[in-house]
Amino acid sequence: ELKVEQNPLFLSMQEGKNYTIYCNYSTTSDRLYWYRQDPGKSLESLFVLLSNGAVKQEGRLMASLDTKARLSTLHITAAVHDLSATYFCAVDNRGAQKLVFGQGTRLTINP
Amino acid sequence: GAGVSQSPSNKVTEKGKDVELRCDPISGHTALYWYRQSLGQGLEFLIYFQGNSAPDKSGLPSDRFSAERTGGSVSTLTIQRTQQEDSAVYLCASSPVRGGLYEQFFGPGTRLTVL
């Protein structure tokens, strides 16, 4: 059974700092997704990572995928308050189409 | 263009009543998914449609839950004899299934409260 684990689950940080959210998964997959969720809102797609070594960047967020380690990271550079949200990683259970989600990381960025 | 839409946005019902939740996917998206998000369980897969057929119903928690999709478009999720543990946000997503990539686009969700 595919399991996806994120850490940390809660992260409070100051504006201007850097930090990384980690996403580990238990079985082979080469498709990993990062989503953002604001309170009371739905999920917004951030990144789709399709192959080993994939790296994608958008603004202050950068995501990477290491399929051999079964690990993805979401790196936040020089955090700003607007990035406060819950971030989910999800893995495409190969052949099954459904996404298996991590628990989510609630990120709070303090001015 | 229009995204995934869901209705109602909020539904409050009494225990034992039936409810229907509706999802309108993005036009042209052949795959449609239902998920449930609750505090205790996180985000859970319920059912997946490809066209009008449902190859994977493995996440439906009990036989009180059913779903259908018609015309390769609109889907309804029906919960019969609702229980308090059914309270959650029900999210629908659709995917164009391009080249084997199943990037999913989510709707705003229906918040179900069972009293």
Chai-1 contact restraints between the chains, C-beta under 6 A:
chainA,res_idxA,chainB,res_idxB,connection_type,confidence,min_distance_angstrom,max_distance_angstrom,comment,restraint_id
A,S42,B,F106,contact,1.0,0.0,6.0,A-B,restraint_1
A,S42,B,P108,contact,1.0,0.0,6.0,A-B,restraint_2
A,S42,B,G109,contact,1.0,0.0,6.0,A-B,restraint_3
A,L43,B,F106,contact,1.0,0.0,6.0,A-B,restraint_4
A,V48,B,E103,contact,1.0,0.0,6.0,A-B,restraint_5
A,D92,B,Y102,contact,1.0,0.0,6.0,A-B,restraint_6
A,Q97,B,Y48,contact,1.0,0.0,6.0,A-B,restraint_7
A,Q97,B,Y102,contact,1.0,0.0,6.0,A-B,restraint_8
A,K98,B,F45,contact,1.0,0.0,6.0,A-B,restraint_9
A,K98,B,Y48,contact,1.0,0.0,6.0,A-B,restraint_10
A,F101,B,L43,contact,1.0,0.0,6.0,A-B,restraint_11
A,Q103,B,G42,contact,1.0,0.0,6.0,A-B,restraint_12
